[in-house]
């Protein structure tokens, strides 16, 4: 089983720790691409128009300025740096040793800067979304799509891929030889369904934590995933629905929340 997560826009900057060591990150085949994107981000973040280029509000100019010192900034495990709604609900920083080992084997966090990392990879806080066209390297979806197949195709082959990513990160890599299931979240209110955003992140995080902490063996196919998700009905979920297998692309697992 692979669980694919987006990064969080909000991050907790480590206060202490050695800087990132690109050579020590998982998937060392990505090191040259990571270095190129990192150097481009440092250069762009020093420009007067950096917030416009990076598609962030002027109120985040301090976070953009922090990008200029990423090679010297303190770094910490990704599980404690990513602290947005989804990651808080997943609780990757609060697992037992056995659960942490499962997360290290199963969870892959996509990133516009790093391509993909595990929860254990030591990184600094940064500001860069996967949908940016970064001067010096180009659209990040295209950049990483050229590299991630060599890293992830073999890991995913023949297994279950639980996809909780947003569109910018789906563009970086699409599973081919795997039982690929995209997690969709809908709210039901007065008998009507609607797609939600904040609640979707929370529900995907809750499902991720459940898959990492339940005592049973990890699910191996879409049907087993739906059964595992259904164990949450009565808590944060009202229902779980698994769509029929499409001719191509991901199968959809819908989590219905109140």
C-alpha positions as CSV (number, residue, x, y, z in Angstrom):
1,X,0.0,0.0,0.0
2,X,1.1,3.5,-0.9
3,X,-0.7,6.5,0.6
4,X,-0.1,9.7,-1.5
5,X,-0.5,13.0,0.3
6,X,-0.1,16.6,-0.7
7,X,2.2,18.9,1.3
8,X,0.5,21.5,3.6
9,X,0.6,25.1,2.7
10,X,1.1,25.9,6.4
11,X,4.3,24.6,7.8
12,X,6.1,24.8,11.1
13,X,9.6,26.1,10.7
14,X,12.1,24.1,12.8
15,X,13.9,26.3,15.4
16,X,17.0,24.1,15.5
17,X,18.7,21.4,13.6
18,X,21.2,20.9,10.8
19,X,20.3,22.2,7.4
20,X,18.8,19.9,4.7
21,X,21.2,17.4,3.3
22,X,19.9,16.7,-0.2
23,X,22.0,13.5,-0.5
24,X,20.4,12.1,2.7
25,X,16.8,12.4,1.5
26,X,15.0,9.3,0.3
27,X,14.9,8.6,-3.4
28,X,18.5,9.8,-4.1
29,X,17.8,9.6,-7.8
30,X,15.9,12.9,-7.4
31,X,18.9,14.8,-5.9
32,X,19.9,16.6,-9.1
33,X,16.4,17.8,-9.8
34,X,15.9,18.8,-6.1
35,X,19.1,20.8,-6.3
36,X,18.0,22.6,-9.5
37,X,14.5,23.4,-8.1
38,X,16.0,24.6,-4.8
39,X,18.5,26.9,-6.4
40,X,15.8,28.3,-8.7
41,X,13.5,28.9,-5.7
42,X,16.2,30.7,-3.8
43,X,16.9,33.0,-6.8
44,X,13.3,33.8,-7.5
45,X,12.5,34.4,-3.8
46,X,15.0,37.3,-3.8
47,X,13.2,39.1,-6.6
48,X,10.9,42.1,-6.0
49,X,8.1,40.3,-7.7
50,X,8.6,37.0,-5.9
51,X,5.2,36.8,-4.4
52,X,3.6,37.3,-7.8
53,X,5.8,34.6,-9.4
54,X,5.1,32.2,-6.6
55,X,1.3,32.9,-6.6
56,X,1.1,33.9,-2.9
57,X,-0.4,37.0,-1.2
58,X,1.7,39.9,-0.2
59,X,1.0,39.0,3.4
60,X,3.2,35.9,3.0
61,X,6.2,37.9,1.9
62,X,8.1,36.9,5.1
63,X,7.7,33.3,4.2
64,X,8.9,33.9,0.7
65,X,11.9,35.8,2.0
66,X,12.7,32.8,4.2
67,X,13.1,30.8,1.0
68,X,16.3,32.7,0.2
69,X,18.1,30.9,3.1
70,X,16.7,27.4,2.6
71,X,20.2,25.8,2.3
72,X,21.1,27.2,5.7
73,X,17.8,27.0,7.5
74,X,17.2,24.4,10.3
75,X,15.5,21.2,9.1
76,X,13.4,18.6,10.8
77,X,11.4,15.4,9.8
78,X,8.7,16.2,7.3
79,X,6.1,14.7,9.6
80,X,6.7,17.7,12.0
81,X,7.2,20.4,9.3
82,X,3.9,19.8,7.5
83,X,1.2,20.9,9.9
84,X,-1.8,21.9,7.8
85,X,-5.3,20.5,8.3
86,X,-4.7,17.1,6.5
87,X,-1.4,16.5,8.2
88,X,-2.7,17.5,11.6
89,X,-5.6,15.0,11.2
90,X,-3.1,12.3,10.0
91,X,-1.0,12.8,13.1
92,X,2.2,11.6,11.5
93,X,4.3,13.2,14.2
94,X,2.3,11.2,16.9
95,X,2.7,7.6,16.0
96,X,4.1,4.6,17.9
97,X,7.4,3.2,16.6
98,X,5.6,0.4,14.8
99,X,3.1,2.8,13.2
100,X,6.0,5.1,12.3
101,X,7.6,2.2,10.4
102,X,4.4,1.6,8.6
103,X,4.2,5.3,7.7
104,X,7.8,5.3,6.4
105,X,7.0,2.3,4.2
106,X,3.6,3.6,3.0
107,X,3.3,7.3,3.0
108,X,4.7,9.5,0.3
109,X,4.3,13.3,0.5
110,X,4.4,15.2,-2.8
111,X,6.2,18.6,-2.9
112,X,6.9,21.2,-5.5
113,X,10.3,21.6,-4.0
114,X,11.4,18.0,-3.2
115,X,9.3,16.0,-5.6
116,X,8.3,13.4,-3.1
117,X,9.5,12.7,0.5
118,X,8.7,10.3,3.3
119,X,7.6,11.5,6.8
120,X,11.1,10.8,8.1
121,X,12.9,12.9,5.5
122,X,14.6,16.0,7.1
123,X,13.5,19.2,5.4
124,X,13.2,23.0,6.2
125,X,9.9,24.9,6.0
126,X,9.5,26.5,2.6
127,X,6.9,28.3,0.5
128,X,6.3,26.8,-3.0
129,X,3.2,25.2,-4.4
130,X,3.2,22.4,-7.0
131,X,1.3,24.5,-9.6
132,X,4.0,27.2,-10.0
133,X,5.9,27.8,-13.3
134,X,9.3,28.4,-11.6
135,X,11.7,30.6,-13.6
136,X,14.8,28.6,-14.4
137,X,13.2,25.2,-14.3
138,X,9.7,25.5,-15.7
139,X,6.3,24.2,-14.6
140,X,6.8,22.0,-11.6
141,X,4.3,19.4,-12.6
142,X,6.3,18.9,-15.8
143,X,9.6,18.9,-14.0
144,X,8.7,16.2,-11.6
145,X,6.7,14.1,-14.0
146,X,10.0,13.5,-15.8
147,X,11.6,12.1,-12.7
148,X,9.0,10.5,-10.4
149,X,8.1,7.5,-12.5
150,X,11.6,6.1,-12.0
151,X,11.2,6.4,-8.3
152,X,7.6,5.4,-7.7
153,X,6.5,3.1,-10.5
154,X,8.3,0.1,-9.0
155,X,7.1,0.9,-5.5
156,X,3.5,1.0,-6.6
157,X,3.5,-1.9,-9.1
158,X,0.8,-4.5,-8.4
159,X,-0.3,-2.9,-5.1
160,X,-2.8,-0.4,-3.8
161,X,-2.3,3.3,-4.2
162,X,-4.5,5.5,-2.0
163,X,-4.4,9.0,-3.5
164,X,-5.3,11.9,-1.2
165,X,-3.5,14.5,-3.4
166,X,-4.9,17.7,-4.9
167,X,-4.7,18.3,-8.7
168,X,-1.4,20.0,-8.8
169,X,0.3,17.0,-7.3
170,X,-1.6,14.4,-9.2
171,X,0.0,16.1,-12.3
172,X,3.4,15.1,-11.0
173,X,2.9,11.3,-11.2
174,X,0.0,9.0,-12.1
175,X,0.2,5.3,-11.0
176,X,0.0,2.9,-13.9
177,X,0.4,-0.7,-12.9
178,X,-1.5,-0.4,-9.6
179,X,-4.9,-0.4,-8.0
180,X,-5.2,3.4,-8.0
181,X,-7.9,4.8,-5.8
182,X,-8.6,8.6,-5.5
183,X,-10.2,9.7,-2.2
184,X,-13.1,12.1,-2.7
185,X,-15.0,13.8,0.1
186,X,-18.5,15.1,-0.1
187,X,-20.8,16.7,2.5
188,X,-24.4,15.6,2.9
189,X,-26.8,18.2,4.2
190,X,-30.5,18.0,4.1
191,X,-30.2,15.1,1.6
192,X,-28.0,17.0,-0.8
193,X,-24.4,16.3,-1.6
194,X,-21.7,18.9,-2.2
195,X,-17.9,18.8,-2.6
196,X,-16.0,20.5,0.4
197,X,-12.5,21.8,0.8
198,X,-11.5,22.2,4.5
199,X,-13.5,19.2,5.5
200,X,-12.0,17.2,2.7
201,X,-8.5,17.7,4.0
202,X,-9.5,16.7,7.5
203,X,-11.3,13.6,6.3
204,X,-8.4,12.5,4.1
205,X,-6.1,13.0,7.1
206,X,-8.4,10.9,9.3
207,X,-8.5,8.1,6.8
208,X,-4.7,8.2,6.5
209,X,-4.3,7.9,10.3
210,X,-6.7,5.1,10.4
211,X,-4.8,3.1,7.8
212,X,-1.6,3.6,9.7
213,X,-2.9,2.8,13.2
214,X,-5.5,0.1,12.8
215,X,-4.3,-3.4,13.9
216,X,-5.3,-5.2,10.8
217,X,-3.0,-5.7,7.8
218,X,-2.9,-2.8,5.3
219,X,-5.5,-3.2,2.6
220,X,-4.3,-4.7,-0.6
221,X,-7.0,-3.6,-3.1
222,X,-9.8,-1.1,-3.5
223,X,-12.4,-3.3,-1.9
224,X,-10.3,-3.9,1.2
225,X,-9.6,-0.1,1.4
226,X,-13.4,0.6,1.3
227,X,-13.9,-1.9,4.0
228,X,-11.2,-0.3,6.1
229,X,-12.7,3.2,5.6
230,X,-16.1,1.9,6.5
231,X,-14.7,1.2,10.0
232,X,-14.9,4.9,10.5
233,X,-18.6,5.3,9.7
234,X,-20.3,6.6,12.9
235,X,-17.4,8.8,13.8
236,X,-16.4,11.4,11.3
237,X,-18.0,9.7,8.4
238,X,-21.6,9.1,7.4
239,X,-20.9,6.7,4.6
240,X,-18.3,5.2,2.3
241,X,-18.9,4.6,-1.4
242,X,-16.6,2.8,-3.9
243,X,-17.2,3.6,-7.5
244,X,-17.0,1.0,-10.2
245,X,-13.6,0.6,-11.8
246,X,-13.2,3.0,-14.8
247,X,-11.7,2.1,-18.1
248,X,-8.7,4.2,-17.2
249,X,-7.4,6.4,-14.4
250,X,-8.2,6.2,-10.7
251,X,-11.2,4.5,-9.1
252,X,-13.0,6.8,-6.7
253,X,-13.6,6.2,-3.0
254,X,-16.1,8.8,-1.7
255,X,-16.1,9.6,2.0
256,X,-19.4,11.2,3.0
257,X,-19.3,13.7,5.9
258,X,-21.9,15.6,7.7
